[in-house]
Amino acid sequence: MKVIEANGLDGRALNALLRENEEGCIVKGCLGQRFLAAGMEQGVFEMEGIPGNALGSYLNGATVVVRGNAQDAVGDTMNDGEIVVHGSIGDAVGYAMRGGGIFVERDAGYRAGIHMKEFEEKVPSLVIGGVAGSFLGEYQAGGIIVVLGIGANGRRIVGDFPCAGMHGGEMYLRGACEGVTFPEQVSARTVGKDELDRIEGLVREFCDRFGYDEGFLLEPLRQGRSEYEQPLSADVRGKLALRFGGMWWCCSFFGNGAVLHYNMPKESMRAARFGAAQDRGAMIKLLTDSVASIPAQDARDAGIDVISLYVNDGGVEYADATMDLDAFYADLPSKVDNIPTSSQPSQHEFEEYFERAAAAGDEVLGVFISSKLSGTFDGALRAARAVHARNIGFKASFVNTYSTGWDQAFCVWAAHDAIKAGKSLDECAKAAADAVQRTRFLFSPTNLTFLQKGGRIGAAKALLGNIIQIVPVLTVRDGLPVDVAKARTQKKAVAALFETFKSDVEKHGLKDAVVHYIGSSEDAEKWAREKVEPYVGRPVRVLPVSPVVGLHVGPAMGIAYECERPLEGKLTMRENLIVSL
């Protein structure tokens, strides 16, 4: 297996080397590099030293082994795979994880397992060999947490305020729980055979990974003994013989629970941390909405959080971000007399997201659809202000892109690049706002009725255009759709659209372009390959626009692009694009 020397490399450079060795490698001399192995789908990566925050974030199938301690937010939002830490771990391990397993040989800091959830058929698991700090399982919504209490030596197996806000999942604590106060929605009882059967495999995996004798841990449990003492087997290689006392507890969580906020005593905080880990610095969480049309896998790989708008079709509400686009667009022309409606995310959804960020000490950068096309930006701002009132230290900035689709997505990617470069929250927000002036979305609908019924153009204009077959070329200016050209056929409209695109590129250069479609992808794919790619000299992605955009525009084709320099006419009025808390 290839060996990589991490000394002198920053996180970005080291991650690039990991991706060049996707089958796996050994990394020596880790010292605080963040986001290592983020989103990796395969391979085994062994880390020697102390990797930085967010190790294995968004992990999607790979295995990460740490030969020592690890810092905060390990396994943040991991989807699949395994993380094994041969030491202790910092705060917020397994934050929002929805699949895979994390095994920690010794102790965990506070907020371990915060907001764990189950996704589809996946049940995430977190096994902590030692003890856990305060706020264990805060806001847990699914999955299994096991704390074995090895080496507790009189310490409580869990710190203060476990289970705060939990509303799903299971927790197993191997040890006495005297002095631990659980919320009202938590039921705690001695573990039974059925529960033991569910976690026996996890305990066995823990023993396999760290060299413990599985019989030493499992046999007393099978016999129903609550207290026992037994020496470790000879192959444990220097591990101390420990006393395992107390009871197994199974905590199942039901109901809604309350969001709780506590000031952690300094002495408790010190006890929850391990010596080698540094204090957690604020992370910038990047949030956008589904209208940006960023493919789900792209968002996961990049660590971009997406909040969904909703489509109401025939009385049934669908999350825009997870809809079957092919099926929706195949039926769209038939819905011209009964066009689906859309709605923005709820205040509760936004507040829940911001509360999680505030609890973890993170900052939030939101980059959203034009406030003139949706109430999403204003809804996010209201929710953030409410959370800020309850969490004074919470920081957030919001960018109104006055855009939609990949016109908006380019601004999101500008923010993403700034975050990865280590910029401050204000600098990242400015990067997204600066991108607004460099982007444009040109599109040509085949039927104006959708725009008319969605309130984007007048009824008379739509009727006249449909009768005499006037096909417009539209763009988003000052946050609203406007005409930039008209033609008598769809073919001529697309030709006019392309000429506008060429003119912008010739004047201002080109960074990137995406061909968009609503309806069938066939014409868009052909246009991209035969017209756009020969002109730009490189491959161009062909992507569907969000259904929320599609139901307002109807069948259409267009192109979104970002130039190297600002474009004329994107914003004609002086607009304040950034609002910060």
LOTOR-358151 format. One record per residue (C-alpha): residue number from 0; chain; x, y, z. Coordinates in nm, 2 decimals, m for minus. Example, Ala and Ser with C-alpha at 12.3 -4.5 7.8 and 13.67 -1.06 7.14 Angstrom:
! LOTOR-358151
    nr   kette       px       py       pz
     0       A     1.23    m0.45     0.78
     1       A     1.37    m0.11     0.71
! end
This chain:
! LOTOR-358151
    nr   kette       px       py       pz
     0       A     0.00     0.00     0.00
     1       A     0.14     0.34    m0.10
     2       A     0.26     0.57     0.19
     3       A     0.19     0.94     0.18
     4       A     0.39     1.18     0.40
     5       A     0.14     1.45     0.52
     6       A     0.40     1.68     0.68
     7       A     0.39     2.02     0.51
     8       A     0.07     1.94     0.32
     9       A    m0.26     2.13     0.37
    10       A    m0.59     1.96     0.37
    11       A    m0.67     2.03     0.00
    12       A    m0.33     1.90    m0.12
    13       A    m0.35     1.59     0.10
    14       A    m0.71     1.51    m0.02
    15       A    m0.60     1.54    m0.38
    16       A    m0.34     1.27    m0.31
    17       A    m0.60     1.05    m0.15
    18       A    m0.81     1.07    m0.45
    19       A    m0.52     0.98    m0.68
    20       A    m0.49     0.67    m0.47
    21       A    m0.85     0.57    m0.45
    22       A    m0.78     0.21    m0.38
    23       A    m0.62     0.31    m0.05
    24       A    m0.30     0.43     0.11
    25       A    m0.12     0.50     0.44
    26       A    m0.09     0.86     0.55
    27       A     0.19     0.94     0.80
    28       A     0.22     1.25     1.00
    29       A    m0.13     1.39     0.99
    30       A    m0.15     1.71     1.19
    31       A    m0.49     1.89     1.17
    32       A    m0.56     1.86     0.80
    33       A    m0.94     1.89     0.77
    34       A    m1.20     1.70     0.56
    35       A    m0.97     1.41     0.48
    36       A    m1.13     1.13     0.28
    37       A    m1.45     1.34     0.24
    38       A    m1.70     1.17     0.02
    39       A    m1.47     0.88    m0.07
    40       A    m1.65     0.58    m0.21
    41       A    m1.39     0.30    m0.19
    42       A    m1.05     0.20    m0.06
    43       A    m0.89     0.17     0.28
    44       A    m0.71     0.48     0.42
    45       A    m0.50     0.45     0.73
    46       A    m0.41     0.77     0.91
    47       A    m0.11     0.80     1.15
    48       A    m0.11     1.12     1.36
    49       A    m0.40     1.34     1.44
    50       A    m0.63     1.42     1.14
    51       A    m0.82     1.75     1.16
    52       A    m1.19     1.82     1.18
    53       A    m1.45     1.65     0.96
    54       A    m1.25     1.34     0.89
    55       A    m1.46     1.12     0.66
    56       A    m1.74     1.37     0.62
    57       A    m1.99     1.26     0.36
    58       A    m1.81     0.92     0.35
    59       A    m1.98     0.70     0.09
    60       A    m1.83     0.36     0.12
    61       A    m1.46     0.38     0.19
    62       A    m1.29     0.27     0.52
    63       A    m1.09     0.51     0.73
    64       A    m0.86     0.39     1.01
    65       A    m0.69     0.63     1.25
    66       A    m0.39     0.50     1.44
    67       A    m0.44     0.74     1.73
    68       A    m0.68     1.02     1.83
    69       A    m0.91     1.22     1.60
    70       A    m1.06     1.56     1.63
    71       A    m1.42     1.69     1.59
    72       A    m1.70     1.62     1.35
    73       A    m1.56     1.28     1.24
    74       A    m1.81     1.12     1.00
    75       A    m2.02     1.43     0.95
    76       A    m2.32     1.33     0.74
    77       A    m2.15     1.01     0.63
    78       A    m2.37     0.79     0.41
    79       A    m2.18     0.46     0.40
    80       A    m1.85     0.30     0.49
    81       A    m1.66     0.27     0.81
    82       A    m1.44     0.48     1.04
    83       A    m1.22     0.32     1.30
    84       A    m1.04     0.53     1.56
    85       A    m0.77     0.36     1.77
    86       A    m0.78     0.62     2.04
    87       A    m1.02     0.89     2.16
    88       A    m1.22     1.13     1.96
    89       A    m1.34     1.49     1.98
    90       A    m1.69     1.65     1.97
    91       A    m1.99     1.58     1.74
    92       A    m1.87     1.24     1.61
    93       A    m2.13     1.10     1.37
    94       A    m2.30     1.44     1.32
    95       A    m2.61     1.38     1.10
    96       A    m2.47     1.04     0.99
    97       A    m2.73     0.84     0.80
    98       A    m2.54     0.52     0.72
    99       A    m2.22     0.32     0.78
   100       A    m2.05     0.26     1.12
   101       A    m1.80     0.45     1.34
   102       A    m1.60     0.26     1.60
   103       A    m1.40     0.45     1.87
   104       A    m1.17     0.25     2.10
   105       A    m1.16     0.49     2.39
   106       A    m1.36     0.81     2.48
   107       A    m1.57     1.05     2.28
   108       A    m1.63     1.42     2.35
   109       A    m1.96     1.59     2.38
   110       A    m2.25     1.57     2.13
   111       A    m2.16     1.23     2.00
   112       A    m2.42     1.10     1.76
   113       A    m2.59     1.44     1.73
   114       A    m2.88     1.42     1.48
   115       A    m2.81     1.07     1.37
   116       A    m3.08     0.95     1.13
   117       A    m3.18     0.65     0.92
   118       A    m3.19     0.69     0.55
   119       A    m3.39     0.45     0.34
   120       A    m3.27     0.10     0.45
   121       A    m2.96     0.22     0.61
   122       A    m2.92     0.21     0.99
   123       A    m2.61     0.40     1.11
   124       A    m2.42     0.28     1.41
   125       A    m2.17     0.45     1.66
   126       A    m1.98     0.23     1.91
   127       A    m1.78     0.41     2.18
   128       A    m1.55     0.18     2.38
   129       A    m1.49     0.42     2.67
   130       A    m1.72     0.69     2.80
   131       A    m1.91     0.97     2.62
   132       A    m1.93     1.34     2.71
   133       A    m2.24     1.55     2.76
   134       A    m2.53     1.58     2.52
   135       A    m2.48     1.23     2.39
   136       A    m2.73     1.15     2.11
   137       A    m2.87     1.51     2.10
   138       A    m3.15     1.53     1.85
   139       A    m3.10     1.16     1.75
   140       A    m3.36     1.06     1.49
   141       A    m3.25     0.71     1.41
   142       A    m2.96     0.46     1.42
   143       A    m2.79     0.29     1.72
   144       A    m2.55     0.43     1.97
   145       A    m2.36     0.19     2.20
   146       A    m2.13     0.30     2.49
   147       A    m1.93     0.02     2.64
   148       A    m1.77     0.20     2.93
   149       A    m1.44     0.02     2.91
   150       A    m1.19     0.19     3.14
   151       A    m1.45     0.41     3.30
   152       A    m1.26     0.37     3.64
   153       A    m1.54     0.52     3.84
   154       A    m1.64     0.79     3.58
   155       A    m2.00     0.81     3.47
   156       A    m2.04     0.63     3.14
   157       A    m2.21     0.94     2.99
   158       A    m2.20     1.31     3.08
   159       A    m2.48     1.55     3.14
   160       A    m2.80     1.59     2.94
   161       A    m2.80     1.28     2.72
   162       A    m3.08     1.24     2.48
   163       A    m3.18     1.61     2.47
   164       A    m3.43     1.65     2.18
   165       A    m3.41     1.29     2.07
   166       A    m3.71     1.16     1.88
   167       A    m3.59     0.83     1.73
   168       A    m3.33     0.55     1.74
   169       A    m3.18     0.34     2.02
   170       A    m2.90     0.39     2.27
   171       A    m2.73     0.12     2.47
   172       A    m2.53     0.22     2.78
   173       A    m2.31    m0.05     2.94
   174       A    m2.29     0.08     3.29
   175       A    m2.48     0.22     3.59
   176       A    m2.68     0.53     3.51
   177       A    m2.71     0.67     3.87
   178       A    m2.71     1.05     3.86
   179       A    m2.80     1.06     3.48
   180       A    m3.12     1.25     3.41
   181       A    m3.31     1.16     3.09
   182       A    m3.57     1.37     2.92
   183       A    m3.94     1.28     2.96
   184       A    m3.97     1.13     2.61
   185       A    m3.70     0.87     2.69
   186       A    m3.78     0.52     2.83
   187       A    m3.48     0.35     3.00
   188       A    m3.48    m0.02     3.09
   189       A    m3.25    m0.31     3.15
   190       A    m3.15    m0.46     2.82
   191       A    m3.35    m0.77     2.71
   192       A    m3.26    m1.06     2.48
   193       A    m3.41    m0.90     2.17
   194       A    m3.21    m0.58     2.22
   195       A    m2.89    m0.78     2.29
   196       A    m2.94    m0.97     1.97
   197       A    m2.96    m0.64     1.78
   198       A    m2.63    m0.51     1.91
   199       A    m2.43    m0.83     1.96
   200       A    m2.29    m0.80     1.60
   201       A    m2.18    m0.44     1.67
   202       A    m2.00    m0.55     1.99
   203       A    m1.83    m0.83     1.80
   204       A    m1.71    m0.59     1.53
   205       A    m1.57    m0.36     1.80
   206       A    m1.38    m0.65     1.95
   207       A    m1.25    m0.76     1.61
   208       A    m1.12    m0.41     1.53
   209       A    m0.94    m0.34     1.86
   210       A    m0.83    m0.68     1.97
   211       A    m1.06    m0.75     2.26
   212       A    m1.19    m1.09     2.35
   213       A    m1.55    m1.10     2.24
   214       A    m1.64    m1.36     2.50
   215       A    m1.51    m1.13     2.77
   216       A    m1.77    m0.87     2.67
   217       A    m2.06    m1.09     2.54
   218       A    m2.08    m1.40     2.77
   219       A    m2.18    m1.21     3.09
   220       A    m2.45    m1.04     2.89
   221       A    m2.58    m1.36     2.74
   222       A    m2.60    m1.49     3.10
   223       A    m2.79    m1.19     3.22
   224       A    m2.53    m1.08     3.47
   225       A    m2.52    m0.71     3.55
   226       A    m2.18    m0.71     3.73
   227       A    m1.88    m0.92     3.66
   228       A    m1.50    m0.92     3.66
   229       A    m1.28    m1.12     3.43
   230       A    m0.93    m1.09     3.30
   231       A    m0.87    m1.00     2.94
   232       A    m0.74    m1.28     2.71
   233       A    m0.37    m1.29     2.64
   234       A    m0.40    m1.16     2.28
   235       A    m0.52    m0.81     2.38
   236       A    m0.16    m0.69     2.36
   237       A    m0.10    m0.48     2.66
   238       A    m0.45    m0.35     2.73
   239       A    m0.52    m0.32     3.09
   240       A    m0.74    m0.58     3.27
   241       A    m1.05    m0.37     3.35
   242       A    m1.36    m0.42     3.57
   243       A    m1.69    m0.41     3.38
   244       A    m1.97    m0.33     3.62
   245       A    m2.32    m0.20     3.60
   246       A    m2.61    m0.28     3.38
   247       A    m2.69    m0.26     3.01
   248       A    m2.95     0.00     2.95
   249       A    m3.16     0.03     2.63
   250       A    m3.31     0.37     2.57
   251       A    m3.58     0.40     2.30
   252       A    m3.69     0.74     2.21
   253       A    m4.04     0.84     2.11
   254       A    m4.24     1.16     2.07
   255       A    m4.12     1.50     1.97
   256       A    m3.92     1.62     2.27
   257       A    m3.81     1.97     2.33
   258       A    m3.50     2.16     2.20
   259       A    m3.28     2.22     2.50
   260       A    m2.99     2.46     2.55
   261       A    m2.74     2.44     2.82
   262       A    m2.42     2.61     2.92
   263       A    m2.16     2.34     2.97
   264       A    m1.94     2.38     3.27
   265       A    m1.57     2.43     3.19
   266       A    m1.47     2.13     3.39
   267       A    m1.72     1.91     3.21
   268       A    m1.59     2.03     2.88
   269       A    m1.23     1.95     2.97
   270       A    m1.33     1.60     3.08
   271       A    m1.51     1.54     2.75
   272       A    m1.22     1.64     2.54
   273       A    m0.90     1.44     2.49
   274       A    m0.55     1.59     2.53
   275       A    m0.42     1.59     2.17
   276       A    m0.73     1.74     2.01
   277       A    m0.75     2.11     1.96
   278       A    m1.05     2.32     2.04
   279       A    m1.31     2.31     1.77
   280       A    m1.31     2.60     1.54
   281       A    m1.63     2.71     1.36
   282       A    m1.71     2.53     1.04
   283       A    m1.90     2.71     0.76
   284       A    m2.21     2.50     0.66
   285       A    m2.31     2.58     0.30
   286       A    m2.69     2.57     0.24
   287       A    m2.88     2.62    m0.08
   288       A    m3.22     2.52    m0.21
   289       A    m3.33     2.25    m0.46
   290       A    m3.40     2.51    m0.73
   291       A    m3.03     2.54    m0.78
   292       A    m3.07     2.20    m0.96
   293       A    m2.74     2.06    m0.83
   294       A    m2.74     1.68    m0.87
   295       A    m2.78     1.51    m0.53
   296       A    m2.45     1.32    m0.56
   297       A    m2.26     1.64    m0.65
   298       A    m2.40     1.81    m0.34
   299       A    m2.31     1.53    m0.11
   300       A    m1.96     1.50    m0.25
   301       A    m1.90     1.87    m0.20
   302       A    m2.06     1.90     0.14
   303       A    m2.34     2.13     0.02
   304       A    m2.66     2.10     0.21
   305       A    m2.98     2.13     0.01
   306       A    m3.32     2.22     0.15
   307       A    m3.61     2.12    m0.07
   308       A    m3.90     2.32    m0.21
   309       A    m4.22     2.12    m0.28
   310       A    m4.44     2.04    m0.57
   311       A    m4.81     1.98    m0.52
   312       A    m4.95     1.76    m0.80
   313       A    m5.30     1.64    m0.78
   314       A    m5.32     1.70    m0.41
   315       A    m5.00     1.50    m0.34
   316       A    m4.70     1.69    m0.21
   317       A    m4.35     1.59    m0.34
   318       A    m4.01     1.71    m0.23
   319       A    m3.86     1.87    m0.53
   320       A    m3.51     1.74    m0.45
   321       A    m3.61     1.38    m0.46
   322       A    m3.87     1.37    m0.74
   323       A    m3.85     1.13    m1.04
   324       A    m3.77     1.39    m1.30
   325       A    m3.81     1.17    m1.60
   326       A    m4.16     1.07    m1.50
   327       A    m4.26     1.43    m1.40
   328       A    m4.14     1.58    m1.72
   329       A    m4.29     1.31    m1.94
   330       A    m4.63     1.40    m1.80
   331       A    m4.58     1.78    m1.79
   332       A    m4.73     1.87    m2.13
   333       A    m5.05     1.70    m2.03
   334       A    m5.08     1.91    m1.72
   335       A    m5.12     2.25    m1.91
   336       A    m5.48     2.28    m1.79
   337       A    m5.41     2.17    m1.44
   338       A    m5.05     2.29    m1.37
   339       A    m4.90     2.17    m1.04
   340       A    m4.82     2.43    m0.77
   341       A    m4.51     2.48    m0.57
   342       A    m4.43     2.59    m0.21
   343       A    m4.12     2.69    m0.02
   344       A    m3.96     2.51     0.28
   345       A    m4.13     2.55     0.61
   346       A    m4.01     2.78     0.88
   347       A    m3.97     2.47     1.10
   348       A    m3.74     2.30     0.85
   349       A    m3.51     2.60     0.84
   350       A    m3.51     2.65     1.22
   351       A    m3.43     2.28     1.27
   352       A    m3.13     2.32     1.04
   353       A    m3.00     2.64     1.20
   354       A    m3.05     2.49     1.55
   355       A    m2.83     2.20     1.46
   356       A    m2.56     2.44     1.33
   357       A    m2.58     2.66     1.64
   358       A    m2.56     2.35     1.87
   359       A    m2.24     2.24     1.69
   360       A    m2.09     2.59     1.69
   361       A    m2.10     2.62     1.31
   362       A    m2.17     2.92     1.09
   363       A    m2.41     2.90     0.80
   364       A    m2.39     3.05     0.45
   365       A    m2.72     3.03     0.26
   366       A    m2.72     3.09    m0.11
   367       A    m3.08     3.10    m0.24
   368       A    m3.31     3.15    m0.54
   369       A    m3.42     3.50    m0.63
   370       A    m3.64     3.65    m0.36
   371       A    m3.87     3.78    m0.64
   372       A    m3.94     3.42    m0.76
   373       A    m3.98     3.25    m0.42
   374       A    m4.02     3.33    m0.05
   375       A    m3.73     3.09     0.03
   376       A    m3.47     3.36     0.10
   377       A    m3.71     3.55     0.33
   378       A    m3.82     3.23     0.51
   379       A    m3.46     3.13     0.57
   380       A    m3.38     3.48     0.71
   381       A    m3.68     3.48     0.94
   382       A    m3.59     3.13     1.08
   383       A    m3.22     3.23     1.13
   384       A    m3.32     3.54     1.32
   385       A    m3.54     3.33     1.55
   386       A    m3.26     3.08     1.61
   387       A    m3.01     3.37     1.67
   388       A    m3.24     3.51     1.93
   389       A    m3.21     3.18     2.12
   390       A    m2.84     3.13     2.04
   391       A    m2.67     3.47     2.05
   392       A    m2.33     3.34     1.92
   393       A    m2.49     3.19     1.61
   394       A    m2.36     3.35     1.29
   395       A    m2.51     3.33     0.94
   396       A    m2.50     3.51     0.61
   397       A    m2.75     3.48     0.33
   398       A    m2.70     3.56    m0.04
   399       A    m3.00     3.65    m0.26
   400       A    m2.87     3.54    m0.60
   401       A    m3.16     3.70    m0.80
   402       A    m3.12     3.39    m1.01
   403       A    m3.25     3.03    m1.05
   404       A    m3.13     2.69    m1.18
   405       A    m2.75     2.68    m1.25
   406       A    m2.75     3.05    m1.28
   407       A    m2.79     3.02    m0.90
   408       A    m2.58     2.71    m0.87
   409       A    m2.27     2.89    m1.00
   410       A    m2.30     3.13    m0.70
   411       A    m2.32     2.83    m0.47
   412       A    m2.00     2.68    m0.62
   413       A    m1.82     3.01    m0.58
   414       A    m1.91     3.00    m0.21
   415       A    m1.80     2.64    m0.19
   416       A    m1.46     2.72    m0.34
   417       A    m1.41     3.01    m0.09
   418       A    m1.50     2.79     0.20
   419       A    m1.25     2.52     0.09
   420       A    m0.99     2.79     0.06
   421       A    m1.03     2.88     0.43
   422       A    m1.20     3.21     0.38
   423       A    m1.41     3.38     0.65
   424       A    m1.79     3.37     0.64
   425       A    m1.80     3.73     0.51
   426       A    m1.55     3.66     0.24
   427       A    m1.74     3.35     0.13
   428       A    m2.07     3.54     0.11
   429       A    m1.90     3.81    m0.10
   430       A    m1.76     3.54    m0.33
   431       A    m2.12     3.41    m0.39
   432       A    m2.25     3.77    m0.44
   433       A    m1.97     3.86    m0.68
   434       A    m2.06     3.56    m0.89
   435       A    m2.42     3.69    m0.94
   436       A    m2.30     3.95    m1.19
   437       A    m2.10     3.69    m1.39
   438       A    m2.38     3.45    m1.45
   439       A    m2.68     3.43    m1.69
   440       A    m2.96     3.18    m1.77
   441       A    m3.11     3.19    m2.12
   442       A    m3.41     2.97    m2.20
   443       A    m3.67     2.93    m2.46
   444       A    m4.01     2.77    m2.37
   445       A    m4.23     2.60    m2.63
   446       A    m4.56     2.70    m2.46
   447       A    m4.63     3.03    m2.28
   448       A    m4.93     2.90    m2.09
   449       A    m4.72     2.77    m1.81
   450       A    m4.55     3.11    m1.76
   451       A    m4.89     3.28    m1.78
   452       A    m5.06     3.06    m1.52
   453       A    m4.76     3.09    m1.29
   454       A    m4.81     3.47    m1.30
   455       A    m4.48     3.54    m1.48
   456       A    m4.64     3.69    m1.80
   457       A    m4.99     3.83    m1.88
   458       A    m5.27     3.62    m2.02
   459       A    m5.30     3.83    m2.34
   460       A    m4.93     3.80    m2.41
   461       A    m4.94     3.43    m2.36
   462       A    m5.25     3.39    m2.58
   463       A    m5.11     3.60    m2.86
   464       A    m4.77     3.42    m2.85
   465       A    m4.93     3.08    m2.87
   466       A    m5.16     3.18    m3.15
   467       A    m4.90     3.33    m3.38
   468       A    m4.63     3.10    m3.26
   469       A    m4.40     3.36    m3.12
   470       A    m4.12     3.19    m2.93
   471       A    m3.94     3.41    m2.68
   472       A    m3.58     3.38    m2.55
   473       A    m3.60     3.46    m2.18
   474       A    m3.35     3.54    m1.91
   475       A    m3.36     3.64    m1.54
   476       A    m3.30     4.01    m1.49
   477       A    m3.33     4.18    m1.15
   478       A    m3.46     3.85    m1.02
   479       A    m3.75     3.81    m1.27
   480       A    m3.79     3.65    m1.62
   481       A    m3.77     3.90    m1.91
   482       A    m3.75     3.88    m2.29
   483       A    m3.42     3.92    m2.46
   484       A    m3.53     3.81    m2.81
   485       A    m3.83     3.66    m3.01
   486       A    m3.85     3.43    m3.30
   487       A    m4.12     3.26    m3.51
   488       A    m4.00     2.90    m3.45
   489       A    m3.83     2.71    m3.17
   490       A    m3.53     2.65    m3.39
   491       A    m3.49     3.02    m3.46
   492       A    m3.53     3.10    m3.09
   493       A    m3.26     2.86    m2.99
   494       A    m3.04     3.01    m3.26
   495       A    m3.10     3.35    m3.11
   496       A    m3.03     3.22    m2.76
   497       A    m2.70     3.08    m2.88
   498       A    m2.60     3.41    m3.04
   499       A    m2.66     3.59    m2.71
   500       A    m2.45     3.33    m2.53
   501       A    m2.17     3.37    m2.79
   502       A    m2.17     3.75    m2.75
   503       A    m2.14     3.73    m2.38
   504       A    m1.85     3.48    m2.40
   505       A    m1.66     3.69    m2.66
   506       A    m1.69     4.00    m2.44
   507       A    m1.64     3.85    m2.10
   508       A    m1.48     3.51    m2.13
   509       A    m1.62     3.18    m2.01
   510       A    m1.56     2.98    m1.69
   511       A    m1.83     2.72    m1.72
   512       A    m2.16     2.63    m1.89
   513       A    m2.45     2.39    m1.83
   514       A    m2.72     2.31    m2.09
   515       A    m3.06     2.29    m1.91
   516       A    m3.38     2.13    m2.02
   517       A    m3.74     2.09    m1.91
   518       A    m3.91     1.79    m2.06
   519       A    m3.72     1.55    m2.28
   520       A    m3.34     1.56    m2.27
   521       A    m3.30     1.44    m2.63
   522       A    m3.30     1.78    m2.80
   523       A    m3.08     1.93    m2.53
   524       A    m2.82     1.65    m2.56
   525       A    m2.81     1.70    m2.94
   526       A    m2.77     2.07    m2.91
   527       A    m2.50     2.04    m2.65
   528       A    m2.29     1.80    m2.86
   529       A    m2.34     1.95    m3.20
   530       A    m2.35     2.32    m3.12
   531       A    m2.23     2.42    m2.77
   532       A    m1.93     2.19    m2.72
   533       A    m1.77     2.26    m3.06
   534       A    m1.79     2.63    m2.97
   535       A    m1.65     2.62    m2.62
   536       A    m1.40     2.34    m2.69
   537       A    m1.48     2.12    m2.40
   538       A    m1.76     1.89    m2.27
   539       A    m2.07     2.05    m2.13
   540       A    m2.31     1.89    m1.88
   541       A    m2.67     1.85    m1.98
   542       A    m2.89     1.87    m1.67
   543       A    m3.26     1.90    m1.59
   544       A    m3.39     2.21    m1.42
   545       A    m3.57     2.17    m1.08
   546       A    m3.94     2.06    m1.12
   547       A    m4.03     2.38    m0.93
   548       A    m3.88     2.58    m1.22
   549       A    m4.02     2.34    m1.48
   550       A    m4.39     2.37    m1.37
   551       A    m4.37     2.75    m1.40
   552       A    m4.19     2.75    m1.74
   553       A    m4.32     2.44    m1.91
   554       A    m4.12     2.24    m2.17
   555       A    m3.81     2.44    m2.26
   556       A    m3.44     2.43    m2.34
   557       A    m3.16     2.67    m2.24
   558       A    m2.81     2.73    m2.12
   559       A    m2.67     2.87    m1.79
   560       A    m2.32     3.00    m1.78
   561       A    m2.07     3.18    m1.58
   562       A    m1.83     3.43    m1.74
   563       A    m1.49     3.54    m1.62
   564       A    m1.60     3.90    m1.59
   565       A    m1.92     4.07    m1.49
   566       A    m2.21     4.08    m1.75
   567       A    m2.42     4.37    m1.84
   568       A    m2.78     4.37    m1.76
   569       A    m2.80     4.10    m1.49
   570       A    m2.88     4.35    m1.23
   571       A    m3.00     4.70    m1.34
   572       A    m3.08     4.82    m0.99
   573       A    m2.86     4.86    m0.69
   574       A    m2.94     4.56    m0.48
   575       A    m2.81     4.45    m0.14
   576       A    m2.74     4.08    m0.21
   577       A    m2.60     3.98     0.14
   578       A    m2.78     3.99     0.47
   579       A    m2.58     3.88     0.78
   580       A    m2.66     3.81     1.14
! end
